[in-house]
């Protein structure tokens, strides 16, 4: 009996370990990377440094939560960095230059993010443009509008909103709390709402989703609008940390956000992804960069290391899908 069990398909220890790595790769990668950095640098596990890692991950994670919705539905959103900068610029401009109440300026900034997402969604769903092209175009438009509104110069951020970049009790960073709150919201949307279930259905098989009664075009509008909303929140948090809205802020952040989603286990072909995985992906990037900074590694080599991590994540995704088949 025991010999038959040992010979049973998939029961070999090596195969079990391989499947475990593929299923829990992001978390295992984060733990392994943390251990390595702790061994190489005695300052890494310092409490203040770990909080710094959380702060460094916060903006990327918030952006990535929104991008998760898009990638789960087999799309892509390259505009989130520019939308973040535009939303923050609108908040600062409305509150500082136009004298609007701060709460109204913040609502206006969030509305700008949603509107940008709706434009992308409309181009993809109704204009039938490839998501790559539609969001690439919006990347340029949003960045240009941020430059036009600000005149190319930073605008002081309202002090009451800048508290989002401060700490509670002198030690707990508010950006980390915002990251946790948005992550919980993203997880709730993915797991407990009709829109979340529609994302997985569309990403798995768009035609089957349409035949099952899902209004795919309307769902895509909602998906990209959510991505724009999360981008606006990320932009406001980033501007709060900088105490100013900078039209050139968040350049390249869209690539970090996509990388965090992929490292976290989402499939670029759609139909798979979790908010918790995205958070782990953002933390992996932050731990890697923070550790390399502590080790005084050149920023150029840090780019190389980040690229290798992303390539490894995509390779694991490919192996995971082959294993599933």
Backbone bond lengths (Angstrom), bond angles and torsions (degrees), N, CA, C in turn:
res aa  C-N    CA-C-N  psi(-1)  N-CA   C-N-CA  omega(-1)  CA-C   N-CA-C  phi
1 X - - - 1.474 - - 1.520 111.50 -
2 X 1.345 114.94 -47.45 1.462 118.16 -177.28 1.515 110.87 -65.49
3 X 1.360 116.11 -34.71 1.465 119.14 178.97 1.517 110.45 -65.91
4 X 1.356 116.46 -38.12 1.456 119.40 179.21 1.517 110.79 -65.57
5 X 1.363 116.42 -38.33 1.454 119.42 178.83 1.512 110.61 -63.55
6 X 1.364 114.80 -41.23 1.460 118.24 -179.60 1.514 111.48 -65.01
7 X 1.351 115.44 -31.93 1.466 118.52 -179.03 1.515 112.82 -87.87
8 X 1.348 118.36 -3.36 1.465 120.85 -177.28 1.515 110.26 -63.33
9 X 1.347 117.34 143.63 1.457 120.98 -179.54 1.523 110.73 -55.65
10 X 1.338 115.09 131.36 1.459 119.89 174.31 1.507 114.17 78.75
11 X 1.373 118.02 3.61 1.457 118.77 -175.63 1.522 112.69 -95.40
12 X 1.343 118.48 -8.03 1.455 121.01 179.89 1.514 110.07 -62.61
13 X 1.350 116.63 141.84 1.466 119.34 -179.06 1.522 112.72 -55.90
14 X 1.352 116.16 -38.44 1.459 118.87 179.97 1.523 112.24 -62.75
15 X 1.331 116.30 -41.76 1.457 119.97 178.83 1.520 111.08 -68.66
16 X 1.329 117.17 -39.19 1.468 120.37 177.29 1.518 110.81 -61.43
17 X 1.341 115.81 -43.96 1.472 119.96 -179.81 1.527 110.35 -63.81
18 X 1.339 116.54 -41.86 1.466 120.01 -179.49 1.525 110.79 -61.63
19 X 1.358 115.99 -43.68 1.459 118.74 179.18 1.524 110.99 -65.21
20 X 1.335 117.27 -38.47 1.461 120.65 179.30 1.518 111.07 -63.59
21 X 1.341 116.32 -40.22 1.465 120.04 178.65 1.521 110.54 -64.41
22 X 1.336 116.12 -42.73 1.464 119.59 -178.79 1.521 111.13 -65.96
23 X 1.355 117.36 -38.52 1.453 120.35 -179.12 1.515 112.16 -72.71
24 X 1.323 116.76 -37.61 1.465 121.29 -173.27 1.518 112.35 -116.51
25 X 1.321 115.76 24.15 1.453 120.35 -177.06 1.516 114.92 -54.53
26 X 1.356 119.33 -49.27 1.470 119.61 -177.55 1.524 113.32 -59.35
27 X 1.341 117.05 -46.91 1.460 120.05 -179.59 1.523 110.75 -66.39
28 X 1.324 116.39 -43.45 1.457 119.59 177.53 1.517 111.64 -61.98
29 X 1.337 116.02 -38.77 1.459 120.08 177.96 1.515 111.94 -63.96
30 X 1.336 116.59 -40.61 1.463 120.62 178.66 1.528 110.82 -64.01
31 X 1.337 116.38 -44.52 1.464 120.05 179.80 1.528 110.47 -63.45
32 X 1.335 116.00 -45.94 1.467 119.71 -179.24 1.527 111.32 -62.70
33 X 1.319 116.43 -43.31 1.465 120.16 -179.63 1.526 110.78 -64.81
34 X 1.328 116.53 -39.50 1.470 120.37 178.22 1.523 110.86 -62.95
35 X 1.337 116.61 -43.07 1.463 120.32 178.84 1.521 110.76 -62.50
36 X 1.318 116.81 -44.75 1.465 120.87 -179.64 1.523 110.95 -60.93
37 X 1.340 116.88 -46.67 1.463 120.31 -179.46 1.530 111.23 -65.46
38 X 1.332 116.70 -36.22 1.463 119.77 178.50 1.524 111.44 -65.52
39 X 1.334 116.27 -35.76 1.463 120.34 178.91 1.533 110.72 -71.79
40 X 1.330 115.75 -39.68 1.464 119.56 -176.02 1.520 113.17 -77.98
41 X 1.334 116.79 -27.27 1.468 119.85 -178.37 1.523 109.92 -135.29
42 X 1.319 117.20 120.44 1.454 120.84 -178.74 1.527 111.70 -70.72
43 X 1.328 117.15 -15.92 1.469 120.44 -179.69 1.521 113.09 -85.99
44 X 1.333 116.42 -9.65 1.468 118.28 -172.12 1.519 112.45 -64.60
45 X 1.331 118.09 -43.63 1.467 121.45 -176.17 1.523 113.03 -83.95
46 X 1.322 116.63 7.68 1.459 119.77 172.78 1.520 109.76 -60.08
47 X 1.341 117.09 135.71 1.467 120.84 -175.53 1.512 113.25 -55.27
48 X 1.324 117.04 -42.82 1.458 120.00 -179.84 1.524 111.59 -65.37
49 X 1.341 116.25 -36.64 1.459 118.91 179.31 1.526 111.31 -68.18
50 X 1.341 116.67 -38.18 1.468 119.60 178.19 1.528 110.86 -64.37
51 X 1.340 117.00 -36.38 1.464 119.57 175.11 1.528 110.13 -66.15
52 X 1.337 116.44 -36.44 1.464 119.79 176.93 1.526 110.93 -62.74
53 X 1.331 116.21 -37.83 1.468 120.28 176.96 1.526 109.89 -60.56
54 X 1.344 116.19 -43.47 1.460 119.94 178.16 1.518 112.20 -61.84
55 X 1.334 116.56 -41.90 1.466 120.20 178.87 1.528 110.25 -64.86
56 X 1.336 116.55 -42.73 1.461 120.30 179.65 1.525 111.74 -63.45
57 X 1.325 116.45 -31.96 1.468 120.05 -179.09 1.521 112.34 -81.59
58 X 1.333 118.17 -19.26 1.463 121.43 -166.84 1.529 113.62 -60.50
59 X 1.320 117.88 -52.79 1.468 119.51 -176.17 1.522 110.59 -64.81
60 X 1.343 116.25 -44.64 1.466 119.52 178.04 1.519 111.04 -59.25
61 X 1.337 116.85 -42.86 1.462 120.36 -178.08 1.527 111.07 -64.99
62 X 1.330 117.23 -43.49 1.473 119.65 -179.26 1.518 110.38 -62.57
63 X 1.335 116.56 -44.52 1.465 119.65 174.79 1.526 110.74 -59.03
64 X 1.332 115.33 -44.52 1.462 119.97 -174.71 1.517 112.55 -67.13
65 X 1.339 118.40 -31.05 1.460 119.70 176.98 1.533 109.86 -59.43
66 X 1.326 116.40 -42.94 1.463 119.80 177.77 1.518 111.91 -66.49
67 X 1.338 116.06 -40.50 1.465 120.15 179.48 1.527 110.80 -66.61
68 X 1.327 116.83 -28.78 1.465 120.46 178.07 1.525 110.85 -57.16
69 X 1.334 116.96 -42.69 1.463 120.09 179.06 1.522 110.95 -57.19
70 X 1.330 115.31 -42.98 1.463 120.58 -176.66 1.523 110.90 -69.32
71 X 1.327 116.57 -45.13 1.464 119.99 -177.32 1.518 111.40 -68.77
72 X 1.335 117.33 -37.01 1.457 120.17 176.36 1.525 110.48 -59.09
73 X 1.321 116.93 -34.22 1.468 121.23 179.74 1.532 112.09 -89.34
74 X 1.348 116.45 17.32 1.475 123.08 176.50 1.517 112.84 68.31
75 X 1.333 117.27 28.93 1.458 120.94 175.43 1.514 110.81 -112.72
76 X 1.316 115.82 -168.48 1.458 122.47 177.15 1.521 107.45 -150.93
77 X 1.331 117.15 146.52 1.462 120.61 179.08 1.521 109.06 -133.75
78 X 1.332 115.44 104.16 1.461 121.58 -179.62 1.523 112.60 -91.40
79 X 1.317 117.37 -0.08 1.468 120.06 -171.30 1.518 113.70 -95.96
80 X 1.337 119.28 -5.56 1.461 120.25 -167.41 1.531 113.12 -62.98
81 X 1.326 118.05 -35.55 1.458 119.69 178.30 1.519 111.95 -63.31
82 X 1.321 116.34 -45.19 1.461 120.82 179.41 1.524 111.57 -68.74
83 X 1.330 117.09 -37.82 1.460 120.55 178.02 1.526 110.00 -64.91
84 X 1.331 116.96 -38.45 1.460 120.68 176.92 1.524 110.63 -60.00
85 X 1.332 116.88 -46.32 1.464 120.86 179.44 1.523 111.30 -64.50
86 X 1.329 117.26 -41.36 1.463 121.09 179.95 1.523 110.94 -64.49
87 X 1.313 117.73 -45.16 1.470 121.00 -178.73 1.521 111.01 -61.93
88 X 1.331 117.07 -44.63 1.467 120.34 178.77 1.521 111.06 -64.24
89 X 1.328 116.74 -38.69 1.465 120.84 178.57 1.521 111.12 -63.75
90 X 1.321 116.43 -40.86 1.463 120.75 179.34 1.528 110.17 -64.40
91 X 1.336 117.31 -41.58 1.472 120.40 178.37 1.525 110.16 -60.08
92 X 1.332 116.92 -49.36 1.468 120.80 -178.05 1.523 111.34 -65.42
93 X 1.318 116.91 -42.31 1.468 121.10 -179.37 1.525 110.92 -64.76
94 X 1.331 116.60 -44.93 1.465 120.37 -177.89 1.524 111.57 -65.82
95 X 1.338 116.47 -41.08 1.463 119.79 -176.57 1.525 112.58 -80.16
96 X 1.330 116.73 -36.62 1.463 120.64 -173.82 1.526 112.12 -91.66
97 X 1.312 116.23 -51.12 1.461 120.11 -175.16 1.522 113.06 -83.25
98 X 1.332 116.57 -36.95 1.462 120.32 -175.75 1.520 113.11 -98.87
99 X 1.307 118.10 -9.64 1.458 121.79 175.42 1.512 115.66 72.47
100 X 1.334 117.82 21.13 1.461 119.95 177.73 1.530 110.15 -71.27
101 X 1.321 118.32 152.00 1.469 119.86 173.33 1.525 110.06 -55.75
102 X 1.307 115.97 144.60 1.463 120.33 -174.59 1.524 111.50 -59.00
103 X 1.339 117.09 -42.15 1.467 119.07 -178.43 1.521 111.22 -62.70
104 X 1.343 116.05 -35.75 1.463 119.84 179.27 1.527 110.32 -72.01
105 X 1.330 116.50 -36.61 1.460 120.08 177.68 1.525 111.09 -63.97
106 X 1.337 115.58 -40.01 1.465 119.32 178.73 1.530 110.42 -65.47
107 X 1.320 116.86 -43.64 1.470 119.91 177.18 1.523 111.00 -60.81
108 X 1.331 116.23 -38.15 1.464 120.28 178.81 1.526 110.30 -64.64
109 X 1.333 116.30 -41.63 1.460 119.73 178.32 1.517 111.98 -63.15
110 X 1.338 117.06 -42.34 1.464 120.63 177.48 1.530 110.70 -64.56
111 X 1.342 115.75 -38.60 1.465 120.07 179.24 1.525 110.63 -64.41
112 X 1.335 116.56 -36.39 1.467 120.29 177.58 1.526 109.97 -62.44
113 X 1.330 116.88 -41.67 1.459 119.90 177.68 1.519 111.92 -62.03
114 X 1.325 116.63 -44.99 1.467 120.77 178.57 1.528 110.30 -62.84
115 X 1.347 116.85 -43.25 1.462 120.70 -179.73 1.524 111.34 -62.23
116 X 1.328 116.27 -40.95 1.470 119.51 177.86 1.528 110.22 -62.50
117 X 1.328 116.67 -41.91 1.453 119.81 177.40 1.515 112.54 -63.54
118 X 1.315 116.45 -39.06 1.465 120.03 177.87 1.523 111.54 -63.86
119 X 1.328 116.57 -37.24 1.470 119.88 177.25 1.525 109.90 -62.67
120 X 1.333 116.46 -47.22 1.468 119.89 177.93 1.525 110.55 -60.40
121 X 1.334 116.59 -45.64 1.452 120.55 -179.45 1.517 112.44 -61.76
122 X 1.332 116.39 -39.71 1.462 119.94 179.78 1.530 111.08 -66.42
123 X 1.331 115.87 -40.96 1.466 119.35 179.07 1.526 111.15 -64.14
124 X 1.340 116.19 -36.76 1.461 119.91 -179.04 1.526 111.07 -78.28
125 X 1.334 116.79 -47.26 1.463 120.54 -172.20 1.525 112.53 -79.10
126 X 1.331 116.53 -44.07 1.466 119.92 -175.23 1.526 112.77 -101.83
127 X 1.345 116.61 -34.48 1.461 119.47 177.39 1.509 112.92 -82.56
128 X 1.352 115.97 -11.61 1.461 122.88 178.86 1.536 112.49 57.37
129 X 1.324 115.97 30.32 1.460 119.64 172.93 1.527 108.93 -79.59
130 X 1.322 117.28 146.84 1.470 118.44 172.22 1.526 109.44 -59.48
131 X 1.335 116.48 139.88 1.465 120.59 -177.45 1.525 111.16 -57.32
132 X 1.322 117.06 -35.46 1.461 120.54 179.56 1.526 110.32 -59.63
133 X 1.331 117.06 -46.67 1.467 121.04 -177.20 1.525 110.70 -71.20
134 X 1.330 117.37 -44.07 1.467 120.94 -177.48 1.523 111.47 -60.76
135 X 1.332 116.09 -46.81 1.467 118.89 -177.17 1.524 111.79 -77.35
136 X 1.328 117.36 -27.16 1.462 119.80 174.04 1.528 110.05 -65.22
137 X 1.329 116.46 -40.88 1.467 120.24 176.70 1.522 110.67 -63.32
138 X 1.331 117.14 -43.18 1.462 119.86 -179.85 1.523 111.19 -67.36
139 X 1.322 117.13 -31.71 1.462 120.42 174.92 1.524 110.20 -54.43
140 X 1.323 115.98 -47.29 1.464 120.53 -179.26 1.523 111.81 -69.35
141 X 1.333 116.92 -42.32 1.465 120.97 -178.75 1.527 111.03 -63.94
142 X 1.335 116.75 -47.08 1.458 120.45 -177.84 1.527 111.02 -64.01
143 X 1.322 116.76 -42.59 1.462 119.65 179.34 1.527 110.16 -64.45
144 X 1.327 116.58 -40.75 1.460 119.91 178.41 1.520 112.05 -63.70
145 X 1.339 117.48 -41.79 1.461 120.38 178.59 1.525 111.40 -64.41
146 X 1.347 116.77 -37.95 1.465 119.76 176.85 1.526 110.75 -61.19
147 X 1.323 116.93 -40.03 1.462 120.98 178.82 1.523 111.41 -68.95
148 X 1.328 116.56 -39.02 1.467 120.41 179.39 1.526 110.48 -65.05
149 X 1.332 117.33 -47.63 1.468 121.42 -177.11 1.524 111.22 -63.38
150 X 1.328 116.12 -40.67 1.470 120.17 -175.46 1.517 113.44 -88.95
151 X 1.329 116.04 -10.14 1.453 118.98 -174.54 1.521 112.02 69.75
152 X 1.311 116.48 18.64 1.455 121.19 178.75 1.513 114.14 82.42
153 X 1.345 117.11 4.68 1.464 120.68 -177.50 1.525 110.59 -119.36
154 X 1.336 117.26 151.29 1.471 119.82 176.62 1.524 111.27 -62.38
155 X 1.326 116.24 148.06 1.465 122.39 176.64 1.524 107.79 -118.21
156 X 1.323 116.19 132.01 1.470 120.31 -179.79 1.521 110.28 -57.90
157 X 1.332 115.66 135.17 1.454 120.49 -178.70 1.524 109.26 -88.53
158 X 1.341 117.98 143.38 1.470 120.10 179.43 1.526 110.95 -54.84
159 X 1.316 116.36 133.59 1.467 120.52 -175.84 1.531 112.25 -61.55
160 X 1.331 116.60 -34.83 1.470 119.03 -178.85 1.524 111.39 -66.15
161 X 1.341 117.28 -33.38 1.463 120.65 178.21 1.526 110.62 -80.85
162 X 1.330 116.14 -29.73 1.466 120.34 -178.99 1.522 112.09 -63.09
163 X 1.319 117.17 -14.30 1.462 119.57 176.47 1.530 111.70 -63.16
164 X 1.319 116.49 -19.22 1.466 119.38 175.59 1.519 111.40 -62.57
165 X 1.317 116.49 -21.66 1.458 120.01 178.32 1.510 113.70 -93.47
166 X 1.336 117.85 0.92 1.466 122.31 -177.72 1.526 111.13 -89.94
167 X 1.327 115.25 -163.74 1.457 121.31 178.03 1.520 109.94 -123.78
168 X 1.315 115.51 155.85 1.459 121.33 173.64 1.523 108.65 -98.78
169 X 1.321 115.86 130.84 1.459 119.70 179.94 1.511 113.47 67.52
170 X 1.335 115.43 14.49 1.461 119.21 178.52 1.513 115.12 79.34
171 X 1.369 117.80 4.20 1.469 118.10 -178.55 1.525 113.99 -143.76
172 X 1.334 118.62 -28.02 1.463 120.54 -176.27 1.526 110.28 -93.43
173 X 1.339 118.41 111.35 1.472 121.26 -177.16 1.532 111.92 -66.86
174 X 1.310 115.93 129.78 1.467 120.56 177.60 1.531 111.59 -62.90
175 X 1.362 120.01 -38.74 1.471 118.56 177.81 1.523 113.37 -55.14
176 X 1.328 117.28 -33.71 1.470 120.14 178.42 1.526 110.10 -67.07
177 X 1.334 116.63 -39.92 1.464 120.11 177.71 1.525 110.99 -64.32
178 X 1.339 116.38 -41.12 1.470 119.85 177.80 1.519 109.84 -63.85
179 X 1.328 116.94 -40.37 1.468 121.07 177.91 1.526 110.74 -59.83
180 X 1.322 116.87 -44.85 1.465 120.72 -179.83 1.532 110.54 -64.83
181 X 1.336 116.54 -42.38 1.471 120.41 -179.11 1.524 111.30 -64.62
182 X 1.330 117.00 -44.88 1.470 119.47 179.80 1.522 110.70 -68.51
183 X 1.335 116.88 -33.31 1.461 119.53 176.68 1.522 111.74 -64.90
184 X 1.333 115.74 -41.57 1.465 119.57 177.36 1.519 111.14 -63.51
185 X 1.341 115.94 -40.30 1.461 120.15 178.14 1.532 110.80 -64.13
186 X 1.334 116.83 -43.09 1.463 120.29 178.89 1.526 111.03 -62.74
187 X 1.333 116.47 -42.33 1.465 119.94 178.60 1.523 110.91 -62.98
188 X 1.318 116.38 -39.83 1.464 121.06 178.79 1.523 110.70 -63.67
189 X 1.317 116.57 -44.76 1.472 120.54 -179.85 1.524 110.16 -62.08
190 X 1.325 116.94 -44.67 1.466 120.53 -176.75 1.527 112.41 -67.36
191 X 1.336 116.38 -37.58 1.466 119.62 -171.10 1.517 114.28 -98.14
192 X 1.342 117.85 -23.54 1.452 118.97 -168.14 1.522 115.22 -124.04
193 X 1.320 118.20 4.92 1.460 118.78 -177.22 1.531 110.76 -121.15
194 X 1.315 114.75 159.43 1.466 120.36 176.74 1.522 110.41 -62.69
195 X 1.338 116.09 -40.32 1.462 119.88 179.52 1.523 110.55 -61.70
196 X 1.334 116.92 -40.37 1.462 119.98 178.42 1.517 111.95 -62.37
197 X 1.306 116.28 -45.01 1.471 119.45 178.91 1.529 110.53 -65.11
198 X 1.329 116.12 -35.35 1.462 119.84 178.13 1.526 111.07 -65.73
199 X 1.343 117.19 -35.56 1.469 120.42 177.94 1.517 110.54 -57.49
200 X 1.340 116.63 -48.18 1.456 120.47 -179.07 1.527 111.08 -66.09
201 X 1.323 116.47 -38.15 1.462 119.66 -179.82 1.528 110.90 -66.09
202 X 1.320 116.42 -44.07 1.468 120.44 -179.79 1.523 110.33 -65.80
203 X 1.337 116.02 -42.41 1.454 119.18 179.27 1.512 113.20 -67.22
204 X 1.328 116.86 -32.86 1.455 120.38 179.51 1.519 112.51 -72.16
205 X 1.328 116.23 -46.13 1.463 121.01 179.36 1.526 107.52 -164.22
206 X 1.312 116.54 101.96 1.460 120.47 -173.99 1.525 111.90 -63.03
207 X 1.323 116.83 -41.02 1.459 119.21 -178.71 1.530 111.21 -66.67
208 X 1.324 116.76 -40.81 1.464 120.36 177.14 1.524 110.69 -64.14
209 X 1.328 116.76 -37.21 1.463 120.38 177.96 1.525 110.42 -64.01
210 X 1.320 116.15 -40.49 1.466 120.18 179.82 1.532 110.24 -65.83
211 X 1.333 116.78 -43.07 1.459 120.98 -179.39 1.528 111.77 -67.99
212 X 1.330 116.86 -24.43 1.459 119.58 179.64 1.536 112.46 -83.06
213 X 1.326 116.80 0.72 1.455 120.49 175.15 1.515 115.80 104.92
214 X 1.323 118.11 1.98 1.467 121.02 178.56 1.523 109.31 -78.19
215 X 1.326 116.17 129.89 1.461 120.59 174.25 1.524 107.27 -78.72
216 X 1.329 116.17 90.29 1.465 122.07 -170.67 1.526 111.09 -61.50
217 X 1.317 117.38 -42.63 1.458 119.27 -176.96 1.525 111.58 -65.08
218 X 1.317 117.12 -42.11 1.469 119.47 178.66 1.521 110.74 -67.25
219 X 1.328 117.21 -39.28 1.471 119.75 178.55 1.523 110.65 -63.20
220 X 1.320 117.26 -37.65 1.464 119.57 178.99 1.526 110.96 -65.45
221 X 1.307 117.13 -36.90 1.468 119.45 174.22 1.525 110.62 -57.80
222 X 1.322 116.03 -46.92 1.467 120.54 -179.74 1.525 110.50 -63.45
223 X 1.319 117.53 -42.38 1.461 122.04 -177.56 1.526 111.30 -61.21
224 X 1.323 116.33 -48.05 1.472 119.08 -179.10 1.528 111.34 -71.97
225 X 1.327 117.08 -30.50 1.468 119.53 175.28 1.526 110.37 -64.82
226 X 1.334 117.09 -40.57 1.463 120.46 176.80 1.522 111.04 -62.98
227 X 1.324 116.31 -40.45 1.461 120.01 177.79 1.524 110.32 -61.41
228 X 1.333 117.25 -41.95 1.462 121.09 177.78 1.520 112.16 -65.32
229 X 1.335 116.92 -37.72 1.463 120.85 178.73 1.526 111.07 -63.87
230 X 1.322 116.92 -46.70 1.463 120.09 178.98 1.529 110.77 -64.37
231 X 1.336 116.53 -35.31 1.462 119.88 177.08 1.524 110.77 -63.71
232 X 1.330 117.00 -39.81 1.467 120.81 178.24 1.519 110.87 -62.89
233 X 1.335 116.94 -43.30 1.465 120.36 178.07 1.528 110.02 -60.96
234 X 1.327 116.32 -43.96 1.464 120.26 179.62 1.528 110.82 -62.15
235 X 1.328 116.47 -40.31 1.458 119.77 178.99 1.519 112.25 -63.44
236 X 1.327 116.58 -39.99 1.470 120.68 179.43 1.526 110.50 -67.01
237 X 1.332 116.72 -40.46 1.468 119.94 177.97 1.526 110.44 -64.55
238 X 1.329 116.82 -42.75 1.463 120.51 179.73 1.522 111.19 -63.52
239 X 1.331 117.05 -44.95 1.467 120.63 178.75 1.525 111.17 -64.34
240 X 1.330 116.81 -33.24 1.466 120.41 177.45 1.518 110.74 -65.18
241 X 1.326 116.01 -39.53 1.458 119.21 177.69 1.531 111.31 -66.65
242 X 1.333 116.48 -36.32 1.465 120.66 -178.04 1.524 111.95 -86.24
243 X 1.353 117.02 -10.88 1.483 125.22 -174.99 1.524 112.34 59.80
244 X 1.307 117.13 18.04 1.465 120.79 175.41 1.522 108.71 -158.25
245 X 1.329 115.05 151.24 1.460 120.60 175.40 1.515 107.72 -92.52
246 X 1.310 117.08 118.81 1.457 121.78 -176.82 1.512 109.42 -113.61
247 X 1.330 117.25 122.68 1.476 119.63 -175.45 1.521 113.54 -62.87
248 X 1.329 117.12 -20.37 1.462 119.67 178.90 1.525 111.98 -99.94
249 X 1.337 116.76 12.92 1.468 119.89 178.52 1.528 110.42 -72.23
250 X 1.310 115.30 158.66 1.475 123.43 174.75 1.519 113.61 63.52
251 X 1.325 117.95 23.37 1.462 120.24 175.05 1.535 108.54 -67.13
252 X 1.307 116.61 127.30 1.458 121.13 -179.51 1.515 114.98 83.45
253 X 1.331 117.17 -5.23 1.462 119.33 -178.75 1.526 112.07 -65.78
254 X 1.339 116.38 -26.12 1.466 118.16 179.41 1.525 111.02 -62.92
255 X 1.330 116.74 -34.05 1.463 119.71 178.51 1.526 110.98 -71.09
256 X 1.331 116.58 -38.38 1.463 119.94 175.56 1.528 110.62 -62.68
257 X 1.336 115.69 -40.92 1.466 119.40 -179.34 1.525 110.94 -63.78
258 X 1.327 116.60 -45.51 1.462 120.05 178.75 1.522 110.09 -63.25
259 X 1.340 116.21 -41.10 1.458 120.23 178.52 1.521 111.15 -61.12
260 X 1.332 117.38 -42.29 1.467 120.66 179.87 1.521 110.67 -61.87
261 X 1.330 117.11 -40.96 1.461 120.66 179.85 1.530 110.80 -64.37
262 X 1.336 116.13 -43.85 1.466 120.34 -178.05 1.530 110.56 -70.05
263 X 1.339 116.47 -44.10 1.463 119.72 177.93 1.525 110.27 -60.30
264 X 1.339 116.40 -33.28 1.452 121.46 -179.14 1.510 114.69 -75.73
265 X 1.325 117.51 1.01 1.461 120.04 173.13 1.510 116.29 106.65
266 X 1.337 118.31 -1.23 1.468 119.52 177.45 1.526 109.65 -72.81
267 X 1.330 115.01 151.03 1.453 119.90 179.49 1.518 110.26 -98.37
268 X 1.331 116.68 132.39 1.462 120.59 178.41 1.525 111.72 -67.20
269 X 1.316 117.46 -15.24 1.464 120.40 176.75 1.520 111.65 -86.72
270 X 1.342 117.48 -2.79 1.457 121.35 176.08 1.510 113.53 91.36
271 X 1.344 113.99 166.52 1.447 120.27 174.72 1.511 116.02 86.17
272 X 1.337 117.97 -0.83 1.470 120.64 -179.36 1.516 109.41 -148.03
273 X 1.333 115.22 140.56 1.456 119.96 178.09 1.516 110.77 157.24
274 X 1.341 116.33 149.79 1.462 121.65 179.71 1.520 108.93 -140.34
275 X 1.338 115.64 148.87 1.454 120.20 177.17 1.528 110.81 -64.20
276 X 1.334 116.86 -38.13 1.463 119.87 179.43 1.520 110.85 -63.69
277 X 1.324 116.56 -39.05 1.458 120.18 177.32 1.516 111.57 -64.51
278 X 1.328 116.17 -39.98 1.462 120.40 178.20 1.524 110.81 -62.76
279 X 1.328 116.75 -41.92 1.467 120.42 177.26 1.524 110.51 -60.76
280 X 1.323 116.73 -43.08 1.461 120.28 178.33 1.525 110.41 -62.95
281 X 1.332 116.61 -40.14 1.461 120.24 178.30 1.520 112.19 -61.29
282 X 1.337 116.47 -43.19 1.469 120.23 178.35 1.523 110.61 -65.26
283 X 1.330 116.95 -38.53 1.466 120.33 178.73 1.524 111.18 -67.33
284 X 1.330 117.31 -36.54 1.466 120.06 177.24 1.523 110.40 -60.39
285 X 1.330 116.77 -46.09 1.463 119.94 178.65 1.526 110.97 -62.18
286 X 1.341 116.83 -42.04 1.463 120.39 -178.72 1.522 111.21 -67.80
287 X 1.339 117.43 -42.77 1.468 121.16 178.72 1.524 110.21 -62.38
288 X 1.327 115.77 -43.34 1.466 120.17 -179.52 1.525 110.71 -60.52
289 X 1.317 116.99 -49.40 1.464 120.03 -177.49 1.523 111.71 -68.87
290 X 1.330 116.82 -41.11 1.454 119.96 179.16 1.533 110.77 -63.10
291 X 1.324 116.10 -45.48 1.462 119.78 -179.99 1.513 112.14 -63.22
292 X 1.325 116.63 -41.79 1.464 119.72 179.52 1.524 110.97 -67.02
293 X 1.332 116.71 -34.78 1.468 119.30 174.94 1.524 111.00 -63.28
294 X 1.337 116.88 -43.44 1.465 120.48 179.06 1.525 111.10 -63.08
295 X 1.336 116.03 -30.55 1.460 120.66 179.97 1.520 112.05 -87.36
296 X 1.359 115.97 3.38 1.479 122.01 178.27 1.528 112.25 60.70
297 X 1.334 115.26 35.78 1.461 120.11 176.65 1.521 109.03 -79.50
298 X 1.306 117.32 139.12 1.459 122.64 -179.22 1.525 111.06 -57.17
299 X 1.338 115.17 144.28 1.473 120.17 177.99 1.521 111.28 -60.34
300 X 1.326 116.90 -28.73 1.469 120.21 179.18 1.531 110.41 -66.65
301 X 1.337 116.16 -43.24 1.457 119.69 178.79 1.521 111.06 -70.95
302 X 1.329 116.90 -27.68 1.461 119.85 175.63 1.524 110.29 -62.67
303 X 1.331 116.99 -38.62 1.462 120.60 176.54 1.520 110.63 -61.47
304 X 1.330 115.44 -41.89 1.461 119.88 179.19 1.528 110.58 -62.42
305 X 1.332 115.87 -45.72 1.467 120.27 -179.25 1.519 111.01 -62.24
306 X 1.334 117.53 -42.43 1.464 120.82 179.23 1.526 111.05 -62.02
307 X 1.324 116.14 -42.39 1.466 120.05 178.52 1.518 112.20 -62.23
308 X 1.332 116.71 -39.38 1.460 120.16 178.91 1.524 111.25 -65.92
309 X 1.331 116.60 -39.01 1.469 120.08 178.34 1.526 110.35 -63.66
310 X 1.326 117.06 -42.66 1.464 120.78 179.02 1.529 110.53 -63.03
311 X 1.346 116.23 -44.35 1.467 119.75 179.05 1.522 111.13 -61.12
312 X 1.332 116.68 -40.45 1.461 120.72 178.53 1.523 111.07 -64.12
313 X 1.350 116.12 -39.41 1.462 120.09 179.60 1.529 111.00 -63.59
314 X 1.328 117.00 -42.81 1.467 120.49 179.46 1.523 110.09 -66.13
315 X 1.345 116.46 -38.08 1.459 119.90 177.40 1.527 110.85 -62.17
316 X 1.338 116.73 -43.17 1.461 120.29 177.66 1.525 111.49 -63.22
317 X 1.338 116.37 -37.14 1.464 119.64 177.53 1.525 110.39 -62.96
318 X 1.326 116.43 -42.36 1.462 120.43 178.63 1.525 110.83 -62.73
319 X 1.327 116.49 -44.77 1.471 120.34 178.85 1.524 111.25 -64.38
320 X 1.353 116.60 -37.07 1.452 120.18 -179.58 1.525 110.29 -65.00
321 X 1.328 116.98 -41.95 1.468 119.65 -179.62 1.538 110.82 -68.65
322 X 1.315 116.84 -37.07 1.474 119.25 176.49 1.516 110.11 -64.46
323 X 1.335 116.69 -41.08 1.467 120.75 178.48 1.509 111.14 -62.38
324 X 1.339 116.09 -40.08 1.465 120.46 179.98 1.530 111.27 -64.05
325 X 1.335 115.16 -38.26 1.471 118.57 178.96 1.527 112.00 -70.02
